[in-house]
Amino acid sequence: MKRSFFLRKKRTKSTVKNPENEEFYGYIKDLVHHPAVLQMKKYPHHCGTSCYQHCLNVAYYNYRICKFFDLDARSAARAGMLHDLFLYDWHNHRKKTGDPVHAMTHPHTALRNAKKYFKLNRLEQEMIVKHMFPVTPVPPTHWETWIITLTDKYCGTCEIGRYYYRLWFPVGAYLFIKRLVKKVFGAEYRYQDYVLPFGEEAAAESEVNFAKLRERSGSGWKKGGREKRRVPKY
């Protein structure tokens, strides 16, 4: 019997060793070591995945898929790395600020923060501000932006799925992006966190286990159902 993709298992990281990784790093090296971007390591995002690691994952998928289709891979990588630069813990955001619609407002916050520190082209700005479509109502106008809407949801689903195998996610959309990813990466592809192939020490992931912190504090996750399985409290 095949092991379910969504069964809980120990998180692993890998880097595919190929020349494209060097190009990818060249596109984002000024971002991944910047103090503002490194702040994202402090904030939990999807279970045990920090905001920084999630953005790195999305950036890499954007880059590889856009390069596969001969699109603007550089802008895709950079926008992916900055798309969630909102710099707060969204799990406590509503309680602290009274803002009930983080999902709709955080792309604009991320764009404002990104523009403070980096020069962005129009495509990068659109990718950041529209990556939550259709939660945010204005649709993308470029293929690269459509791709980030898919890769963001795909990476988030996989990151959460390592801990919770019953997910509220459109099955058709998930299967579509999964098939697309297999075309780009090959039939033997399995989802794993991306690790920078260069400069690992400066950009190393924080050792904080966000999932365990929330289990102890009880602030972000709760038990539910007869199976006593944890379910995400969004």
Buried (B, 14 or more C-beta within 10 A) or exposed (E): EEEEEBEBEEBEEEBBEEEBBEBBBEBBBEBBEBEBBBBBBBBBBBBBBBBBBBBBBBBBBBBBBBBBEEBBBBBBBBBBBBBBBBBBBBBEBEEEEEBEEBEEBBBEBBBEBBBEBBEBEEBBBBBBBBBBBEEBEEEBEBEBBBBBBBBBBBBBBBBBBBBBEEBEEEEEBBEEBBEBBEEBBEEEEEBBBBBBBBEEEEBEBBEEBBBEBBBEEEBBBEEEEEEEEBBBEE
